[in-house]
Each structure stands twice: as C-alpha cells, then as structure tokens.
Amino acid sequence: MSTSKLIHFPRLSLLCIAFSTLLLAACGGSSDLDSEVSDSDQLVDLVIDLGLTGNAASGRDIPSIEEPIAQLGKHLFFTKGLGGDRDSACVTCHHPVLGGGDNLSLSIGVGGETDDLLGIGRFHDSQAEHYDGGPTVPRNAPTTFNIALWDKFLFHDGRVESLGKTAGANGDDAAGIRTPDSTLGVADPNAGQNMVEAQARFPVTSAEEMRGFVFAAGASNAEVRTALEARFTAGGEWDEAFTEAFGEAEITYARIAQAISDYERSQLFVETPFKAFVEGDASAMSEEAIRGALFFFQKTEDGGANCASCHSGDFFSDEGHHVTASPQIGRGKGNDNGVTQNDDFGRFRETGGAADMYRFRTPSLLNVEVTGPWGHAGGNTTLEGAIRHSLNPREAIASYDFAQLEASIQASDMATNTQFALDQLEVNRNNAVPNVLQNVSFTDQNVSDLVEFMKALTDPCVKDRACLAAWIAEDPELDVDGLRVNAIDESGSAL
C-alpha cells in the first residue's frame, strides 16, 4: 500500500504567511498601516481557526492503481460480464472522464440503446424491460473520486454505514459495516474490510443498475453474486488475472468486491489550488476564489453563508444527513406521500425516524466542479444553480428552469414532491434542528465568487484525460472476456 502525502506543518505555514505580512507592514512594506486586513489574510486566519490542513487524505493509506489487486479491479470495473444481461458495467455510471460519474442527472444502467455510449446521449432502449421513456435509476450516480475518504456512510441515504470507524483513521471497520443485507445497526458479516468493499456488492443486485433481468425474479442478493462467481469461473478467462492479484485462480465475489474497492479507493484526487493555498502558496487562488472562500467559511452573522457548518473539514463534508430540498425529479424511490408515488424520503427509508424525512448525505465538495449534475436526483445541472439552491432553496425551486433537464426525465411531479421537502425544511428550522440549512442573503457577485472557490477545490488531474489514463481500461490485449466497455460519447468519439 502506498501512503498518501503527509502535510506536516500546514498551520505553521499559514502562521508564517500571516507573520510575514505583518513584518512587511512594520518595515514599510505597506504605505498604510491602518488599512483593512486583506481578503487573503482573513482567509488565512479562518483556515487556522478551523484547523484545516488542506489535505483530506493526510495520514491515510491509499491503494496505488499500479498494485495488482487494483489493476484487476480496473478490468472488473470495465467489464459488462458483471452485468446480469451483459450490457452494463460499473463504469457505465462511473467513468473517470465523466467526473467519476456519468454526467447525467439520472443514470441509465441496464437497457441502454447503445451499451458503450456513456453520458449525454445515453437513452433507455424502448424495447428494454421497465421502459417508460425516462432514466431507470432513481438517484444521481455519486462520484467514485476520493471514495476512500468517506468514513461513516456511502450512498445518498447512508445505507452502507460504518458502525464504529473513527473519522480520518486508518484501518478497517473493526466494529463492522451495516449494509442493505443486514438490518439497521447490525453488521453484515459479508461486508468485507471497508465500506467501499461493502458498497461494491450491491450495484450487481439492482435490477436497473446492473443486475438486469436474466436472473430469476426471486433470486436473493447472495444468489445473484453466486451466479456471477460461476460465470467468471466457467470460461477460465479470468484465472490468470485473479492469480496475479491473489496468488491463486479461485474466484469469489468477495475477491471481486475487494479488487473493485482497491481500484476505486486508488482514485485519490486532492491536489487542489485550495490545498496549495493552505500549504503556503498565497498565489494559488484568484482574488475571486479567495472572496468566495471567505463567503463560504464565514458565519451568517459575519456576512458569510456558513456553508462549512455542513461542508466541514478538509473533505468538505460532515458526512451527516440534512434536508436541502434538492429538486425531486425522475422515478423517485416509489415513496407514497399520499399524492404521488414517485417521491424519495431519503434517510428515512433506512431509519424510519421522522427526523430523517427528506435527509440526504452531505456531498464532499472536492472536485465538485466536474462531478455534476448536483443533488441526490441530479436536479441542478449547473454549479451556479446548485449554489443558488443551497443559499435559498425555496426561491431556487420557485424559479426552477425545467429546460436544463434531459428531455426524457420524468419531472411532472417535481414541484409537488419537492414542496414536501421544502415544508420539512421549514419545520426543521422552526424546531431549531442543529445545522439546519438557512436562507442566506447574497448577491450575484457572491455566487460568482463561490463558483470560483468551488473550482479551486478541483484537482487538475480530473480534467486531464492523460492524467486519468491510469484508471481507464483500454488495452485490447487485456480485454480478457471480450465484454469491456469501450466508452464513447454521443458523437461516437472515445472517452
């Protein structure tokens, strides 16, 4: 295992910047000793007060993409052999070039018109099972980028949950991991060593994501995984790859999940301009981005947006669940609110607790520039729109532009369903729920500055195809089962 770069003295670096500024002023470096503190210096002070290091991966052991198990995981990630109908793969909804997602509000996993066409232009085949004209998956595909940094929950509703791992700590989830195969609060004995390994067991069991309709309708999750083990064992094509990774050819779904986990966890992208700023490079961010950072971090009583109350720490997520009333589009999860049957109750679906109604996990903002569309259902297709929604959800929904959505998305009940979430948000505000999302006074300039700050949370590698090449399976000689996704965009060009 390779260890991520450790940042030893981020606080000292920022203190040095602050001290140097004062020293220059004392020595005549400033013509006005009484001038206001610069935005950059204010941000330095805030970062120090918040205890930020800039490096969300500090001290963690992260798999290298060059390691044999991660390499096997890459090829498993790209093969449609894991799809029940052999027409979808993990990468169908999570391609590195598409921000570790698919650049769609809502995914189309199985039954796509063209198997290898990913992203914009991927449509549900009218002859496929469950066709109704729109996307088949009810929630937006979360990015796989930096997935190793999640400590508490995976999935929008947290249905994969660590039962005891300390945030930021190395090591496995010794207390166990709860998954959809176990009841709330009870560890799944087959979850594996970490949450990503646990999560990798479930896309293949979802009919609309990867399972498809080949397996018997009543087959359990365990039976589906066993059938996939038999499929991968039968032809012998994967024996060499498993032997290289594990020292023997035995193929089990536990090993498949472990390999996919190592591949996904190797996708560490944290070298951002903001990190460089925190480490002492005062020129790493533009003036606009610095202003945006100030507005982001400052509390509302100080004229800021207090975004860091939920998007906290170097990972920019408290890993909690909150009501944001993000636009509810698509098929939903079939929840019945008495009016429609295409709503999504969020975390409530897992806990059954009234306090969790319409709550969804706080996303990390690292690389957020490339991981849209945004929201649990991908209802905001521009970063500016997502930011405006966070600042005043009710106002944003009232002026929502339906033209931003792909034409096939089911959205006729968006206003009705989202209104329930808006009402719940208001109830939470009235009840003074901790860290409840509040309306913020803002200007267009504030929004523009916030957009620039969000861009400063982007690792340049995620926008560089050559840099991402290590995570893309494209060597034809290594397409061991002939079922690799050779991804193309809607123009037919290779991704």
N, C-alpha and C positions, 0 to 999 in steps of 0.2 A: 504494500500500500504506500502511496506517496503522500506526504504530508503537505497540506496547503501552506502557503507562505505565511509566516508568523509576523505580525506587526508588533514590535516590542515597545516602542516609545511614542505612540500617537499623541498622547496627552502632552508629553514633553515637547514634541514638535510644534504643536499649536501654541503652547505657552511661549516657546521661543519666538514664534511669529509675533504674538502679542507684545512680548517684551521688546523685540526689535523695533516695532512700530513706535513704542513709547520712547525708546532710546534715540531714534531718528528725530522725533519731535523735539526732544530735550537738547539735541545737538544742532538744532537749526534746520533739520530736515523738513520741517513744516513752517510755513510763514504765519500760521495762525494756531497757536497752542490751544485756543479755546474753541476750535472748530469741532463740530459733532463727530463722534466716532463713525468711521466708515462702515458701510454695509458688510464688507469683508471682515472687519474686526468684530462687528456684532455677531456675525455667523461663527467666528472662531470661539467667542465667548459662549454662545449657545451650545456648540458642539462639545465644548469642555464640560459645561454644566450637565449636559445629557449623558456624558460618559461614553460618547461614540468613539469607536476606533476607526471606522471606515471599512473594516474588513469583517464581513459577516461569517467568513469561514475560518477565522483565526483559531488556531489550535486544533482544528478538526483533521481527521484522517479521511482523505477523499480518494477513491479508486482512480487510477490512471487509465485512460482509454487504451493505453498500449498493453495493459495486462491481459493475459489470455482469457480470463473469465469475462472481462468487459468486452473483449473482441467477439467472443461467442454471443454475448448479449446483443451486440450491434447487429449481427446477422439474424438472430432470432427476432429482434425488433422490426426488421425489414421484411420478414417472410410472411406471405399470406398463408403459409402452412398452419399457422396458429389460429387462423380464422376458420370457423366451422365450415363455411361454404367456400373456403379458399379464395375469397375475394377481398379480404381486408386484413390489415396488419396493424401492429401498434403504431407504426409510422404513418398510417393513413390519417390519424388525427393528431400526430405529434412529430412533425418534421422539423429538424433543426433550422432549415432555411425559412420556415414559417414561424419563427419565434418559439420553437418547441411546442407549437400547437398546430392549427390548420388554417388560421386567418379567416375562419368562418364564425359567424355568431353562434350557430349550432351545427354540430357535426353530422355528416352522413358517413356512417361506418360501413355496414354491410349494404349490398344492393345498390352501389353506385353505378351510374351509366357507364363510366369508364374506370376500371379498377385503379389504374395508376395515375389518374388525374386527381391532384390534390389541391385544396384551397378553393379560391373563387372559380366557379365554373363546375364544381362537383355537384351533381344533382342525383336525386333518388330515381332509379330506373322505374318507369311506370309499370313494368311487368314484375317488379320485385314484391316480396312479401311486405305487408303492412304499408304499402304505398298510399299516401294521401296527398301527394303533391309537394309536401314540405320536408324539412330535415327530420330525421328519425331519432336523433339523440336529444334528450330534453334539456341538457345543460351545455354550457360552453366548455370546450376542452382546455383544462388548465395547462400551462406550460410545464415541460419537464426540466427547463433550465433551473439550476440551483435546487433541485428537489431534495438533495441531500441535506439541506439546511433546515428542513421542517422537522420539528421535534415533537409536536403534540398531535397534529391532525393532518390527514390527507383527504382529498375530495372536498367539494364545496360545503358539504354538510358534516364533515368530520367523521364519516362512518368507518374510516380506518383511524384508530386512536391509540396512542401510546398510553399505557396505564401507569407509567412511573418514570419515564426517562426525563432527566433534568435538562432543561433547555440549554443548548450550547455545549453539552457534554459529549465526549467521545464514547464509544462503546455501544453495545446492543441494548435493546429494550428488555432488560432483565426481568421487569415486572410483568412483561407480556404485552401483547397488542390485541386490541379488540378489532374485529372485522365483521363484515356482514354475515359471516359464517358462525358467529357467536353472538350471544345476547349482550345488551348494553352492560358495560362494566366487567365483562367476563373475557379473559384472554382466550384467543383462538390458538389451540396447541399446534396448528399447522401454519401459523402466520409467518414463520421464518425469523431472521435475526434483526430486521429493521422494518420500518414502516413501508419503505419503497418496495422491499421484497414482498411484504404482505399485499400491497396495492396491486402488484403485478399478477396476482392470482385472479383478479376479478374482471378485467375487460373481456377475457375469453368466455366469461359466463353470462355476459349481457347480450341478449339476442340482437339488439340494434347496433351494438358497437363491434363485436367480433364473433360471437357465438353463431349467429345466423340461425338457419332452420333445418340443418342436416340432422342434428342430434334429436332424439325423442323429446317431445314437448315436456314430458315429466321428468327428464333426466336431471339429477341434482348437480350442484356445482362440482362436487367431488367426482361424479361420473363423467362429466364433461372433461375435466382435467385428465382423468384416467384414459379416456378415449384419445386425447391428444398425445399422451405418452405413447400409446400403442401406435398411433400414426407416425410419430417421429422415430420409433424403433423399427417399424416394419421394413422399410426400404433400405436401411443401413446408411443412407446418405449422410446422416448427422454423426455417425460414430466417430469419425476422425476428429471433428471439431470438439465433441464432448471429451474425447480422450485427451486432446491437447489442453483443454481447460481444466478438467477434473482428474486426469490421470487414468481414467477408465471410460468405457463407452456407455455405461449404464445411463439411461435417460429417464429422469423423473421430472414431474412438474416442479418439484421443489428446486431442482437444479436449474430448470428453465427460468423460474422466478428469480433465483439468485443471480443468474447471468444478466437478465434484463435489469435487475436492480443495480448491479455494478456498472452497467452501461449508462443507465440514466443518472446515477449518482456521480459519474465522472463528468457530467455536463456542468462544470463549475465555471461561472462567468461573473466575476465580482470586481474586475479591474476597471472601475469606473472613474470618470473625472471627479466625482464627489469623493471617492476614496483617496485619489491623489491630493485633493484639496485638504482633506483631514490629515493626511500624512505630511503636509507642509508645503505643497505647491500652491501658492496663493493665486497663480495664473491659470490653474486647471479648469476653472469655471468662468463663464462670461458674467458680466455685471447683471444681466437679466436673470441668469440661473441663480446667482447669489441672492438677488432680491426675492426670487421665487422660494429659495430655501428659507429665507427669513420668514416669509409669509406662511410657509409650511410649518415651521417649527414653533413660531411664536404663539402664545395663547391668545384667545379671542380678546381678553381684557387688555392685552398689549397690542392689539391691532392685527393679530395674525389669524390663521384659520385653525390652529390647534390640530392639524392633521396627525401629528405624532402621538396623539392620545391613543390611537389605534394602530397607525402605521409607525410602530415604535422600534427602537433599536437599530442595529446595523443591517438587519434583514428587512426592516421597514414593514414588520407585521407583528402584532401581539399574539398571533395565532388564535385569537378569540373569534367568536361569532357575534355578529351585530346586524341590526336591521338597517339597511341602507335604501330599501325600496327601489332597487335597480329594476329597470323595465322587465316585466314578466312576459316574454314572447315565446313562441313555439308551442310544442305539445304539452309542456309542463310535466309534472310528475303524476298527474292524474288526481291531485288532491281535490276534494269536494268542499267548496266553501258555500254551498247552497245555491250558487248562481251558475258557475261554470264547473267543469270537471278537468280543467287544464291548468290549474294553479300549482304552485310549488311552495310547500310550507317550510322548506329549508331544514334547519337543525331540529325542528320539532318532529320531523319524520323519524329521527333517531331516538330522541329522548322522551317524546310525548309530553314534555313540560311546557305549560302555557307560555312561560317566559322565553322559550326558544322559537316561538312562532315567527316565521319570516327572517330568521337569522341565518347568515351565511358567513363563511370563514373570511377573515381579513386577508386579502392577497398581499404578497410581497410586492414592493414597487421596484425591485431590482430588475432592470431590463424591460420595464413596463412599456417603454416606447414601442417595442416590437412584439409584445405579447397580446395585442388586441385581437378581436373586439373584447370589450371590457364588461364586467358584470357576470353574475352566475349564469345568465342566459345570453350573454353577449349582446345586450340590448343597446349599448353605446359603441358605435363603430369608429369614433374619432377620440383621440386622447383628450382633446379640448372638451368634447361632450361629456366624457366620463368625469372630468374635473368639475365641470359646471354642475353636474348632478350631485356630486359629493358636497358641494358648497350649499346647494339648496335643492333638495330632491323634488319637492312639490312643484316648485317653479319650473324645473327642468322637465318634469313629466307633462306639465300643462302646455309646454311649447315643444313637445317631442316631435321630431321630424321622422315620420314613418318611411320617407323616401330613402333613408340611409340603409334600410334593410334589404337583403336579397329578396327578390320578388316572390320566391316560393315560401318564405317563412310565414307560419301561421301567427297572425298578430291581431286578429279581430277582437280578442278579449284582453288585449294588453292593458288598456285604460282601466277596465273593471278589476282585473286581477291585481294590478299594481296599486290601485286605490286601497285595497285591503292592507297592503304592506305600508302604505303611507299612513293609514289610520293607526296601525300598530306602532309605527314610529312616533306618532303624536302621543299615544298612550304612554310609551316608554319615557318620552320627555316629561310628561306630566307627573310620572312616578319617579322622576329623578334617577332613572336607571344609570349605573356607572358607565362613563364613556359613551353615552348615547350621542348619536350624530346630531349636531345642532346646525341651524342655518347660520351662515356666515355673511357678513357684509363684505362685498368685493366689487372690484372694478374689472373692466376688460383687461387693463394692464396687469392686474393681479393674476388673471387667468393665463395671460400670455407668459408671464414670468414663471408661473407654476409649470407650464408646459416645458419651458426651457430647463427648469430644475429636474423634471422627470427625465428629460433627455440626458442630463448629467448623471443619471443613475444607470446608464447603458454602458455595458462593456463593449468596446468597439468590435470585438470578435464576433458578436452575434449578428453583426451587419455585414460581415465579410465572408463570402462563400468559401474562399480559400482557407480561411481560419477554421471554418466549421467542417471542412472536408474530413477531418479525422473521425467525425461522428456520423459520416454518411457511408453506407454500404453501397459501393458502386463497382467493385472489381468483378467482372463477369466470371472469372475463374472461381470465385468464392461463392457463387450463387448455387449452393450445394443441392437444393431441391427444385431449382428452376421456377420458384414461386416468389422471387424477390419483387418488391415494389420498386420499379424504376420510375421514380416520380417525375411527372410532367405538370406544367401549368396549363391554363386554358388555351394558350396559343400553341401548345404542343412542344414547347421548349423544356429541356431538362431543368429540374430544380437544382 
